[in-house]
């Protein structure tokens, strides 16, 4: 790999040198001043480039510039926001005298930005809603291989949650736009690719094939997508050939080196302290029950030594020597030496675009390789093909095909996978004194296996240094996504469009455990029985390999017909779309496992999946898993929609959007199957008014919208849901009703009010926008009382009874701090989002005890945030080291009583403290960009604030059973008087889970989560080169990301997003881009 990188860099340097060598003409300096035709004043910040010499420059505060040009025959090009591009051929006279360049003002600069809603492309001055567009340049500020990662920390209102996903059916991206709009519904924003809903895995999309992303935030922007737009819409547009552009070839290569994880960031007690706890447990009889009743279960090495010494199987000296050896072992270093490799990501992409009188075309190819620290990873191929045909006037046919093939492979075992009967230890060891690999007794004791059914079982030992080679998992994902659009212009202002989309994604996962693997040997042994009379060995699971197959298919299609209107007359401008579409998506799944597998010769052996077989050791019984299972769901949607915008004198505008969705999953009655969604908005381009001074306000626009969009959980239905199974007594096919139905169940509704202000001051020296919004979710899925005597299973049922409210600000501010040869721009992104439950029935609790969690679970309590934290009031430790709370206003160690009183009295209980949201309610970033000639440096700091997190604490119950502890373990109470300087309870045996839970959920462990991170530093060099008599661009860049937290509000030096766990690894990337 190092040779590959070296060759790539040498080739890049040679190419640059060769291109520069082609400059044979003499160069001369040209100087001058740029002024505005409107104000007759100098214009600062104008980008000046020489086509032949490739030199770049920027006018200073006095509008002056100086640039080297080729003489003769060079051309100067002047570009500035708000003005028309201007070019000027160079002459010999320019060398001696300063020139004056006049820039004409571009009419209505707000129209420059194209906003793609998925149904239509609009100019910014035609939009009343809250939309943010991220172009290719912004998306390339980061080098992640997931397209959504590219928008992290560069878009307002978009928050990435660095916590585990609790329900993959409702959430896959961990991304939210303007916070939550639902309680029990689908949580992700809607993803749209090239105008149609994208149902595939977001990782299929190659960021190098994407041209821009539009984020639709409010109802006026998103309601056109109807029932699935309540969480916002992210519209992704791929690169396409454009009419009028010259043919071009672009290439991009990026190599990213990730830091090897630091296992020492994970706390573990010192070996001696850990062994001391194990010795205390052993002497206290903690393991006696296990040793007596289940003598086969694995013991940790230290416990095994203690047991052997108690049984006089080893001497006191041998026991002491073995313990000293364990104390000296560094398990984290031993693991890292054997199982860590340098993570590496490689991205290569090439794109060709061109056009003729009849068509415009593009072809893109990408290859991505991602290998993690355990040598697991994937290789992905992306192909993008597009063609826009114009065979005759007024007719256009657009074809676009995106193809992805992604193959994944497994690697070496993870650090957390090593345990003894579920208990982790800090003194792992994988080789003996002679560097030979050691077996790891993860399930059963070595002494037991050596004497159990000798000669009748396969080797039951696990050999971690070799076993991962025998147990492998491979995945193969294929995604095919074509779109087609046929457009015919009936009148100059009216055209009709008929189009469609088809998607087919297939994902197959094959897990193969060869006959020599631990997993295969384990299953064969587990289902082995011996005839007590004949001594014959019977293998219910045949000797050989095990192969598990899991497959899924996602297919969808959309057919759409649409009429587009764009009519201008006098001072009026009418824009509209009217359309209808039908859509279907289907999901299929299958899984099965075969036994006795052999690849050569290819064979399997049938097994009995239905019979309950005896298992060993332990005289248990179980069925052989892996019987064939299949699943299938199908959803159909029908929609009719329209969107109208009217502008008068380019100053005043109104918009109206209406959509009606129907689906097969809702409503027993026809009226319930359909639901209308709508929005209306207005805009006022204040800067177009005569009373606004243009020298102060380059642009000023006020926006206001109100509308309703929706949300839907496709798993919910007004019909009862039953699972197919076998009858308990007859073994005949049977249906078991698992979920009762509400015949009136319908879509969730989200009403959004938005007020926005777009502005640009002092000739765009300062620009940005401010939005304030209110999101009111009604008819949300929630629990309601149900007569359980009718059914007999539960007393609640899902109905549209819940509601919530969200409010917030989105502020984006851009400033040109310095202009000239050295420039400095700053972008400030600030978002605030607060939410609360306004209606919800909770059958079990409505008090603050519901918030005694880590806050990562939605807990709907009326009047409180959806993710909230509360804690027990802390009364300190008593003289025995026991934690104390408050019961009836007095310090107490009655933990059950404290919790019971808190549950009964709710928020009025003085023993409970409510803190607030466990999710950031304020977040954003500050991006500074510095440019000197062709060198650009960008630095991104992100911030999150106004939230709390619960610090992980040592639970002695978990320490004893699982070996897990946290740094507070070292500050625990040890003797009377320690309660004066520590708040960590004493270690007691037997442990008390209610004591552990009270301490973990007490106020001393709730901390502020506010923090600032250095997200990335991006450095690039972008010369303009003369190649084959044309100016071409090349860019060499380096990017460093995940650079760590630089400030946190809590005084414990804990990363609030990754408390006592490893965060994202630092990444340094090098790359080259070339446009030929």
N, C-alpha and C positions, 0 to 999 in steps of 0.2 A: 504493500500500500504506500509506503514511503517513497518507493521508486516511482510509482504512478503519479504522486503529487509533484515530485521533483521534475519529472518529464513534462507535466502539465505547465508548471511555472516556467520552465526553460523555453517551451514552445511559445508561451504567451509573450515572454520577453523578446524572443526572436521575431515574433510577428510585429510587435510594437516597433522594434528597431528597424525592421524592413519597411514598415509603413512610413516611418519618419525619414528613412533614407530616400524616399521618393520625392521629397521636397527639393527640387533642383533649382527653383526660382529664388532669386534674392529677395530678402524680406526687408520691409521698411516700416517705420512707425507712422501711424495715422492718429491724429488727435482731433477732438472736436467737442461740441456741446449739443445736447438733445433738449428741445423745447416742445411745449404743448401748443398745438394750433388753437386751442380754445382759450387757455389762460395766458399764453405767450410767456410762460415761466419755465425755468429748467425742470426737467423731469429726472428724479433720482431713481435708482434701482432698475434702469433699463438694461436688459441683457443684450450685449453686443457680441456678435460672433463673425468670424471670417471663414467663409466657406472653404477656401483652398488651404490656408495656413492652419485652420483648425483652432486658432486662438480664440479665447473667450474673455470677456470683460464685462464689468457692470459700472454704470455711471454713478458718480459720487453724489453727495448732497447738492453740489452745484451743477449737476447734470453733465459733468465733463467725463471724458473717457480718453484712453490711449491704448492702441492695439497694434500688434505686428501683423502685417499683411504681406501676401506675395505680390510682387510687382513684375509684370503687369497682369491683369486679368482676374484679380480676386474680387469678391463681392462681400460687402458688409451687410449684415442682417440685424435689424433692431426689433426686439420684442418686449412688450410691457403690458401688464394687465390693464384693461380698460382702453387700450389703443390698438389701432390696426397695425399688423406687422409691416415693416418698411425695409426695403433692400436698396442698396446703392453700389454700383460698380466703382472700383477704385481707379484712380487716375494718377499720373505722375505729379500733377499739381497738388494733390492732397498731402504729399510728403512735406511740403514747405509751409502750407497754410492750414490753419484750423478750419474745420468744416462745421456747418450748422445743419442739423437734421431736425425736421419738423414732424412730429407724430400726430396723426389724425385720431380723434377720439372715436372709439368703437361705440356704436349705438347700443345702449342697454346691455352693459357688460354682464348683467345677471343672467343673460340667456346663454352664457358660455357653457355652463355645466349641464350635461344631459343626465336626466334622472330616469332610470328604467324601473317601472313598477311591475314588470312582468307581462302586463297587458298592453302597455304603450310606453313610448319614450317621450318625455316632456322636458321643456326647458325650465330652469329654476323659477323664472318669473311667472310660470303658468301653474305653479303648485301652491296650494294653500296649506298642505300638511307638513308634518315634521319629517324630513328625510335627510339622511347624510350619505354622500357618495364618496367612496374611497377608490381612487384611481390606481393604475398599475404602479405608479411611483410610490404611493403610500403603502401598498401591499408588499412591496419589495424592501421595505425598511426592516423586515424580519425574514428569517430564512427557514422557518418551520415547514414541515412537510404536510401539515394539516391546514387547509385553507382558512378555517375559522381561527386558528392560532395567529394568522397574519393580521387579524383585526383587533387582537387583544391590545388594550391600552392605546389605541389610536382612534377610537370612536366613542362618542359620548353615549350614555344610556346603556351601553353594552358591558355586562359584568360577567367575568369568568369565576366560577366557584371552585376553589381548590380543595373541595371536600369530596368524600366518596359518594357515588350515586346510590341512593337507597332503593330505587325501583327502576330497573332498566326498561320496563314497559312504558313508563311515563316520562322518562328522561334519558337522553343519550348523549347530549352535547355538553351538559353542565354550563350552558350559556343562557343568560336571560337578557331581554330587552325591556328596559323600564320596569324591572322587577316582576313579581308574580301577578297573575291575573286570575288564578284559580287555586283551589285548596286541594281537591282530589282529582283534578283533571290532568291533561297533558301539559307538561311544563316547558318544553322546548319551543323556541320560535320556529315558524314555518320556514323551510328552506326551499327556495325556488331557483332552478337552474335553467337558463335560457328560456324563460317564460313559462315554465311548467313546474309543478310540484315535484321535488326530487325525493324519492322514497328509499334510495340506496344508502350505503354507508358513506358518511361524509369524507372518510379517509380515501375513498376512490378518486376524489377530485384532485388533480395535480395543480398546485398553486401557479405553476409556470404557464398553465394554459388559460388563466383567468385574466380578463381585461379590467373589470371593475366590479364593485359590490355596492349595491344601494340598500340602506337599512331603513325600512319603513316603520316609523315609531308610533304614530297616532292613528286614530280611526280614519281620517280623511285619506291617509296614505295607504292604510292596510285593509280597510273594510272591503275593498274590491275583491279581496281574497276570502271574505265571508267567514264561514264557520270554523276556520282553522287559523284565523289571523289574530286572535285575542292576545297572543304572547309576542306580537310583532312579527315582521317578515324580513328575512334576509334574502335579497335578490342577487344571485350570482350570474354574471354574464361572461361567457368565454370569448376568447380572441377570435376575430373574424377579419377576413379581407374586406377592404373598403374601396369603393369606386373612386377613381381619381388618384389613389396612392400609387407610388412607384413600387414595382416588385422589390421585395426585400427578403433577406435571410438573417435570422437572429439566432444566436446561440448563447446558452447559459450553463455554467458548470459551477457547482458549489460542493465543497467538501467540509463537513462539520465534525469536529472532534469534541466529544462529550467527556466531561470529567468522570473518572471512576468514582463510584459512590464511596463516601467515607462512613464505614460502619461504626466508627467511634462517635458519630453523631447520635447513634442509638445507645441509650443508657443501659448499662449492665452493672450490677454490683461487682465489686472486686471479688476475685475467685475465693479468697479466704473468707470474706463476709458471707458469700453465697453458700460455701461449704459449711460454715458455722450454722446457718439456718437449717441446712439439710441435716446436720448432726443433731440439732435440737429437735427437729421433727422426728427423726428416727428414735431418739431416746424417749420421746414423749409418746411413742406408739402410733404416730400418724400413718406409718406404712404397714402396721401389723395386720390390718384387715385385708389389705391387698395381698400381702405375702401369704396369708393363710388361705384366703378364698380364691384368689386368682394368682397363683404363684408363677404363672407363665408370663404375666404382663411385665414389660420392661421397667427396670429401675435405672435411675441415673447412675453414672459410674461411681460417684461418691457414696450414694446409698448402697450400691452393690458391695463396695469395700466394707462399709459398716456392717452389712448383713453377714458377709463372709467372716469378718472378725468375730461377730457374736456367735457364729456357728463353729468357731475355732477352725475354720478352713484355711486361714492364714494367720501368721504370727502378728504380734503387736508391732514388731519392727517392719514387717512387710506392709502392714496397714499404714503405718506412719510414712513410709517411703512412697507408697502409692498416692497418699493424700498430698504429699509435697510435690509430686509430679503433676497432679491436677492443678495445684495452686500456681505452678510455673507455666502452665499452658495458656497461650493467648488464642482463644477460639476465633476471634474476629480476624486476626492476622492469618491464622491457618486456613480459614475459609477463603479469604481474599487471594491468597497465594494459589489456591487450587481452582477457584471457580470464577474469578474476575478476569475479564479481558477489556481492552480499551474499546469503548463504544465508538461507532463510526457511522456517519450518515453521508451518503453521496447522492447528489441530484444532477442530472444532465437533461437538458431540454433544447430542442431545436424547433424553429418555427419558420415556415415559408409562406409569404403572402404575395399576391399579385392580382392583376386584373387585365381584362381586355374590353373591347367594345361590347361584348355580350355577357361577360361574367366577371365576378370577383371571387377569388378562391383563397383558402388557407389550409395548410397542413402542418400539424404539430406532432412531435414525438417526444416522449419523456421517459426517463428511466430513473427510478429511485431505489436505493438500497439502504436499509436501516438495520444495524446490528447493535444489540444492547450489551450491557456489561456481562451478561451470562451467555453470550454468543447466540442468543435467540434473536430472530428478526424476520425481515420480509424483503422480497424483491418485487418491485411493481413496474409494470409497463403501461404507459398511457398513450393513446393515439387520439388525436382530434382532427377531424376533417370537415371542412365547410365549403360550400359553393353557393353563390348567389347568381342565378341565371336571369338574364334580361333578353330573351330571344326577340321580343318586339316591344313596341312602345306601350307603356302603361301596364306591362305585365312583369311580374317578378316571382321567381321560385327560389326559395331558400331551403337548402338541405344542410343539416349539421349532424355529425355522428361523433359520439364520444365512446371510446372503448377502453376498458381497464382490465388488466389481469394482474392479480396480486397473489403471490405465493409466500406463505409464512412457514417458519420452521422453528422447532423448539431448541432449547439449549441446555445448559447445565442447571442443576437444582438451585433454588433460591435459598438465601440464608435462613429465612423463617421456616423452611421445610424440615430443618433438622431438630428433632425433639425425641425425647424418650417417653413413650406413652403420652404424648401431648405436652411434656414439660421441657422447656428450653433451659440450657445450661450455658455458662460463659466459657467453659473449658473444652470446647470441641477439639477433636483430634482426628486426623485423617490418614496419617502415616506413622509407622513404627520407627524405631531407632535406625533401621536399615533402609528407610525411605520406601518400604513396601506399603501398599494400600491396606488400610484396616477396614474390617466390616463395621457397620453401624447398626446397633441393635435398637431400632426405632420402635418396634412393636412388642417383641418378646425377649426375655432374658436369654443371654448366651448359655448360662448353666442349664436352663430348662431345655433349650433346643438340643443341647449335646446329648441329653438322655431320653428325649421324648420320641417314642416310636422309632427307635434306631433302625436304620436300613429300610424303612418303609416310606419315608418322605424325601422330597427334594430338599436341597440346601435352602434353608429359610433365612439366610443372612442377606443383608443389604450391603452392597459394595458401591458406595457413592462415587468413587473415582472412575468407575467403569459403567455403572448401571445406566446413566443417561444416554449412553451410546446404544443401549438395547431397548430403551423406551423412548420413542420419538412421536412427535405430533406434527403433522403437516396440514396446512390449510391451502385451499385453492379457491380464490374468489374471482369471478368473472362478472363484469358489468357492461351491458350494452345499452346505450342511451341515444337513440336517434330522434331528431325533431325535424318537422317539415312545415313550411308555411308557403301558401300560395296567395299572392296579392294581385289584385287587378284594380286599377284606378278608373272608376266609372266617369267621374268628373274631376276637374282640377282640385276640388276640395273634398272629394268623397272617394273612398276606395273600400273594397271588400276583401276580407282576409279569411281564408280557410286553412286550418292547420291541425297538427296533432303531434303527439309524443308517444313513444313506446319505451318501456324500460324492462329489462330482464336482468336480474342479478341472481347468481347462483353461488352459494358458498358451501364448500364441502370440507369437513374436518376429519382426518384419519389419524387415529391414535393407535400406534402399533407397539405392542409389548412382545418382544421376541421371546422364544422359549427360555432363553437364559436370563431374562429380566426378572427383577425382584417381584414386580406386579404379577407376572404370569405365574411364577413359582408360588407366590403367596396364595393365589386363587386355587391352584391345583391342590396344594396342601390343605387349604381350608376346607375343601369339599371332599377330602379323602376319608374313606372308612375302611376298616379291616374286619373281615368276617371272623368272629371269635372262635368259630369251629375249625375252619380250614386255614385261617391266616391269610386268605387271599386279599390283596389290596384292590379296592374299587375306587376309581377316579370319576366322580360325577362331572368334574371339569377335566377334560382330557389333557394329557401332557402335551404341551406345545405352546404356541404363541396365542395372544389375544389381540383381536383387531376390532376397534370400535369406530363406527361410521356415524357421523352426524351431518345432516344436510339441511339446507334451507334454500327456499326460492322466493324471490320477491318479483312480482310482475305487475305492471300497471300500464294503462293507456289513457290518453285524453284526446278527445275530438272536440275541436273548437271552431265556431264560425263567428265572425266579428265584422262589424262595419265601423270604419274610422272616418271621422269628420274633422276637418281643419279648414275653416272658412274665415277669411278676413275681408272686411269691407269698411271703408272709411276709417272710423276710429274703433271699430268693433272687431273682436276676434272670438270665434266660437270653436271650441275643441271638444270632441266627444267620442265615445265608443259605445257600441251596443252589441251585445253578443250573448251566446249561450254555449254551454259545453257539457259533455258527459264524461264521466271519469270512473274508472274501476281500478281497484288494487286488490291483489290476491297474495296471500302468504301460505306457503306450504313448508312443512317440516317433516323430517323423518330421522329415526335413529335406530340402530341395532348393533349388537355385538356378536361376533363369532369367536369360537374357541377351537383349540387344536390347530391354530393357523400356522401355515408354512408357505413361504413365498416360492420356494424351490424344493420339491415340486409344489405347485400351488394346490392347497387343500385346506379344508376345514372339517371339523367333526361335529355332528349335531349334538345338542344338549337338551335337557328337559328343563324348560323355563318355568313350568307351572307347579311342579311338585316342590314341597318344602323339604329340603334335604338337611340331614344332620351336619354340623360343622364342628371343627376342632381348631384350637383347644378350647375347652370350656363347656363342652357338651351343649352347644347352641343349635339353632336351626335357622335356615334362611333359604330363600329362593335364589337361583342363579339370575343375576341381573343381565339386562341387555336384550330382552325380548323386543321384537320390532314394534315401534310406535310411530304413529303418523298424526299429523295435525294439518288443518286447513281452515283458513278464514277468507272471506270475500266481502268486499264493501263496494257499493255503487253509489255514485253521486250524480245529481243533475243540477245545473246552475244556470240562471239567467242573470245578466248583469248589465249595468250601464254606468257611464261616468261622463259628466258634462262640466265644462269650465267655460266661463264667459269673462272676457277682459274688455274693458272700455278704456280707450286712450292709453293703454298699457299702465294705467294707474290703479284702476279699481277692478276687482275680480271676485267672482263667486264660483263655487263648485258644488256639485251634487252627485252623490254616488249611491247606487241602489243595487242590491244583489239579493237573489232569492235562492236558497240552497235546499235541496231535497236529498234524502238518503234512505237506504234500506234498513238502517240500524235503529231509527228512532220513530216512535209514534205508532200506536196501534190504529189510530185514525189518520185519514189522509191529511187533515189540517195540521196534525202534529208532525208529519214527516217533512213539512216545508217550514222554513223560517226566513224572514226578511232581515237583511242587514243593510244599514244605510249610513250615510254621513253627509254633512254639509259644511261648507267653509267659506271664508271671505279673505281677501287680501287687499292691502292698500299700499301701493308703491309711493310712499311719502316723498321720496327723493325726486319723483317726477313733477312734484308741485313747484310752482314758480317761486313760492316764498321760502323754499329750502336753498340755502347757499351751497352751490356745487363744490366750492373749494373746501368746504367742511365735510359735507355728506356726499361721498361718491355713490352711496346706495343706502336706502333706508326703507324697509318694508315691514309692515305689520301683518300678522296672520292670526286667524282664529278659526277653530274647527270644533265640531261636535259630531259624534257618530257612534254606531254600534257595530262591533265585530263579534266573533264567537270563539268558542273553544269546544273540543270534543274529545272524549276518550273512546276510541273505537272498540274497546272491550266491553263497554256498557251498552245495554239494549233494553227496550221495554218488554222483551220476552224473557221467560225463565231460561237459565243456562244449565244444561245437563252435561255430564261427562259419560262417555261410553265405557262400560266396564263389564265384568263378569259377575253373575249372581253369586252371592256368598254360599248358598246351599245348592243351587242347581247348576252353577257354572255356565248358565245360558247368558247370551248377551243381555245387558241391562243398562238402563239410564239412571243416573243418580243426580238429582237436582242439587246443584251446589250454590246457586244464587237465585233468589226470588226476584221477581220483576215488578216494576211499576209501569203500568201501561201508558202513563202520561210522561214518562221520562223523555227529555228533549235536550237540545243544545244548551250549553252555557252561554251567557251573554256578558259582553264587556262593553260598557259605555265609556267613552273617553272624551274629555274636554281639553282642548289645547290652545294656549295663547303663545304666539311666537313673535320675535323681533329679529330681523336680519339687518346687518348694518356694515358699512365700510366708511371709514373716516380718513380725511386728509390724503386723498388720492390713493386709497387702499393701504395707507400706512398701518392702520388698525382695522381689523374686520372680524366678524364673527356672528354669532346668533345666541339668543336666549329663548328657552321654551319653559313654560310652566304647564303642568298637566294634572288632571284628576282622572283616575281610572276607577270605575265603579263596577265591580263584578256582581252580577245577580243571576238567579237561577243556577247557582253553582251546585255541583254534586255534594250532597251531605247526608248525614244519617237522620232518620226520622223514626218515630215509634211505630211499631207494627204489632198486631195481635199475634203473639207467638203461639197461642193455642191453636191457631189455624194450621201452622206449619210445624212448630215444635222445636225449631233449631235455634232461632235468635229472635230478639224482640225489636230489632231495627231493620230498616230497609233503605236502600239508596234512592233519594228523591232530589228534585231540584229545589232545595230548601235553604241553602247556605248563601252567604254574600260576604263581600270584602270590599275594602276601599284602599286605593293607593294614590299617593300624591308625590310630586317631585319637580325638580328643576334639572334642565340640561343647559349647560353654558359652554360655548366654544369661543375662544378668543385667540386671534392670530395677530401678531405684531411684527413689523419689519423694524427691528431696533437699530440696525446699522445698514447703510447702503453704500455701495461703492465697490472697490476692488476686493475689500473684505466686507462680507455681509453677515448679519446675524438675525435670524428669525426665531420667534418663540410661539409655540402653540400651547395654550392652556385648555385642558378639557376637565370640566367639573360636572359631576352628576350627583343628585340627591334623590333617594327613593325611600319612602316610608309607606308601610302598609299596616293594616289591622283587620281583624275579623269583625264583621258587623252583625252576622247572624250565623249561628251553628248550634246544633243539638249534640251534646256530648253526654252519653248515657252513664259514663263512669266517673267523670270528674270535670269540674268547671273552675278549679282553683289553680293556684300557682304551682302546685306540686306537679302539674302536667309539664312544667318547664324545667323539671329537674333532670334534664338530659344534656347532651352536648350541643343542642340547638340545631343540629343538622336535619332534624325531622320536623315536618310541618305539624304544629300543634295548634289547632284552631280553638282559641278561647276568646269570646267576645270582648272587644276593646283592646286586645293585645296584638302585637306583631305575629305573623304566622310562624316565624322562627324566633323564639324568645328564650331568655334565660332567667331563672330565679334561683335562689339559694337559701339554705337554712342560715338563720342568724347564728353567729359564732360566739360562744361564751368561754372559749379557751379550753385548756387541758386541766384536768384535776390533778391531785397529787399522785395518782396512779398512772397518769399518762393517757387517760381516757378523754376523748373529745366530748365537749358539752354543748348542747343547744338550749333552747328555751321552751319550757312547757308550763303553761299558765303563768307566763311572765317570769319564771324562775329558772336558773341554770339546772339542767337535768341531763342524765345519761340514759333516760328511758327513750331509746331511739324509735321504738314502735309507737310509743305514745306521742312523740313529737310529730311523726309522719301522719298519724291518725288525726291529730288535731289540725294539722295543716290542710289535710284533705277535707275535713268537715267544715272548717271555717273559711277556707279559700283565701282570697286576697286580704281579708280582714285579720288574718292570723298574724300576730306580732312575731311569730317565730320564723316567718318567711320574708325574704327580701326579693322584690322584683327588680331586675336590672334593666332589661331592654332587649333589643334585637341581637341575635347571634349572627346576623348577616350584615355586611357593611352597608350602612345607609348613606354614606358619602364615599365617593370614589372618583378617580380620574387620573390624569397624568399631566406632566409638563415636559414638552419636547423642545429642546434647543437645537437649532441647526446653524452651523457656522460654515461659510464657504469662502475660500480664497482661490481665485482662478478656477482650476479644474478639480480642486480638492474640497470635499464636503465631509463634515463631521456632524453626526446627529447623536444626541444623548437623550434617553427617555427615562424619566423618573415617574413611577406610579405611586399613588397613595390610596389608602382605604381607611375609613374612620367611622366614628359614631357607632361602634358595636362592641360586643363583649365575647369572650370565649372562656371555656372552662379548662383549666389546666389539668392535664392528666396526673393522677396521684397513685401512689402505691396502695393497692388493695392486698392485705395480707392473705386473703382467701385466694386471690389469683397468684400471688407469690408462691404460696404453698403448692397449689395444684398445677400451675402453668409456668412458674419460674419467671414471671414478668414483674419488674419493678421500675420505678422512676427515680429521678435524683433526690426527691424528698426522703427516700429511704435512708440516706446518709445523715439526715438531720432529725431522725426519730428520737423520741423521748427514751432515755436510758435509765435515769435514776431520779428520785425525788429532787425537786428544785429545777429540773430541766424545763418544767412548764413555764418558767419565767423567760426563756429565750428561744423556745421552739413551739411550733404549732402542729408538729407531726406526731400523731399518736404513737404510743408504745407498741412494740411487737408483742402480741399475746397469742398463746395457744390454749385451747383451740381458737381459731379465728372466728370472728362474728361478722357475717356479711352485712347485717343491719348497721353495725358500727362502722364498717368500711364504707358503706353507701352514704351514711350521714357525713362522714369526713369528706368524701369525694365531692358531695353536693353542698358543702358549706361555703359561706361567703368568702372565706380566705382564699379559695381557689378560683374565684371568678375575677378575671383581669380584663383591662381594656385591650381591644384588638387593634387600635389605631397604629398605623405603621407606614413607612416609606421604603420603596425598593428601587434599586437601580436595575431597570429592566434590560436595556440593551445600549450598546455603543456601536454605531455604524460608521465606518470610515471608507470613503470611496475616492477614486481618482478617475476622472472621465475626460480624457482628451478627445478632441475632434481630429481625425486623421484623414489625409488625402490618399485615397486608394482608387486607382484606375480612373483618375480625373474626377472623382466624386468624393464628397466629404462623408466620412463614415464615423460612427461613434463606437468607442470601446470603453469599458468600465472594469477596473480592478477594484475589488472591495474586500473588506474584512469586517466581520460582525462578531461581537461578543454579547452573549445573552445570559439571562438567569444569574445576574451578578450578585444577587443577594440582598438582604435587608440591611438598610443603613441607619434606620431609626425606628424605635418602637416605644409606645407609651408605657407599656408595663415595665416595671423595674426588675423583672426576673430574667431578662435577656432571653426570653422565649419568643420564637417566631410564632405569631398567632395563627398563621395559616398552616403551619407544619409543626405543631408542638410536639417535641421529642420524637419526631420522625423525619426521615430524609425528605428534603424538598427537591425541586427540579435541579438536575445537575448543570453546572456551568458548561457553556458551549462556546467554542471559538470556531468560526467558519471563515473560509477563504474562497473567493470565487472570481469568475470572470464573465462578463457579458460583452457580446459583440453584435452590432447591427451592420450588416454588409449590404 
